[in-house]
C-alpha cells in the first residue's frame, strides 16, 4: 500500500489560464468503473464482493474492467488515458476530447530543484475515493493502467473475504446497545446488559431492525 504522504516528491507548475504558479506533491488516484455505488458499504470485503457480483451479473461476457485516473488534490483527469468508448460493454466517459485533462489546464509539472519534468507513469498511486475498497483488495494498479482483469479481481475478492473471515466482527457500539435496550424495555422484553454487550455490530443491527419492524402499525 502507499507510503506516507510526506515521502512524495514536490513539483512545480503553472495555470495555463493566468500563469499562477503552484508547488506541491502529485500522485495518481485510481477509480474502478462504477465503484462509487459501493464506496459507502460498512464492510469493505463485502463491498468488493458485491462489486464483482454486479460486474459478472450485468456484463457476463466481460473480461476486463476499465480504470480511470485523477490527479489527486485537483480532481482533474490524469493525462494519457483512453477517452470516451467502452470496455466489454462498460461505458467510459473520460472527457469529450483528449485535451480535457490536467495538462489542458496546467503546464507540465517540473522539479523545482532540477527542472526535470514529471514522469506520469512513475507517479505514486494513492486512492482518494473508495480507499476502504482498495484496502480490502490489498492491491493497487500500475500508474495509468487502463483495465484490470475480472479474473484478477476475483482472486483479490476471495483473498479479501478469507482474510476478514478469520477476524472477529467488532462488538456492538455503545449507541447500538443503548438503543436496543430502550427498544426491549418498550416491548416488555428482558434486558440483560452482558448479553447486549456481547453482541456484534451486525447482530445488534439485525435485532434493532426486527424490533422496529414489530412496532410498525
C-alpha positions, 0 to 999 in steps of 0.5 A, a space after each residue: 500500500 502507499 507510503 506516507 504522504 510526506 515521502 512524495 516528491 514536490 513539483 512545480 507548475 503553472 495555470 495555463 489560464 493566468 500563469 499562477 504558479 503552484 508547488 506541491 506533491 502529485 500522485 495518481 488516484 485510481 477509480 474502478 468503473 462504477 465503484 462509487 455505488 459501493 464506496 459507502 458499504 460498512 464492510 469493505 470485503 463485502 463491498 468488493 464482493 458485491 462489486 464483482 457480483 454486479 460486474 459478472 451479473 450485468 456484463 457476463 461476457 466481460 473480461 476486463 474492467 476499465 480504470 480511470 485516473 485523477 490527479 489527486 488534490 485537483 480532481 482533474 483527469 490524469 493525462 494519457 488515458 483512453 477517452 470516451 468508448 467502452 470496455 466489454 460493454 462498460 461505458 467510459 466517459 473520460 472527457 469529450 476530447 483528449 485535451 480535457 485533462 490536467 495538462 489542458 489546464 496546467 503546464 507540465 509539472 517540473 522539479 523545482 530543484 532540477 527542472 526535470 519534468 514529471 514522469 506520469 507513469 512513475 507517479 505514486 498511486 494513492 486512492 482518494 475515493 473508495 480507499 476502504 475498497 482498495 484496502 480490502 483488495 490489498 492491491 493497487 494498479 500500475 500508474 495509468 493502467 487502463 483495465 484490470 482483469 475480472 479474473 484478477 479481481 476475483 482472486 483479490 475478492 476471495 483473498 479479501 473475504 478469507 482474510 476478514 473471515 478469520 477476524 472477529 466482527 467488532 462488538 456492538 457500539 455503545 449507541 447500538 446497545 443503548 438503543 436496543 435496550 430502550 427498544 426491549 424495555 418498550 416491548 416488555 422484553 428482558 434486558 440483560 446488559 452482558 448479553 447486549 454487550 456481547 453482541 456484534 455490530 451486525 447482530 445488534 443491527 439485525 435485532 434493532 431492525 426486527 424490533 422496529 419492524 414489530 412496532 410498525 402499525 
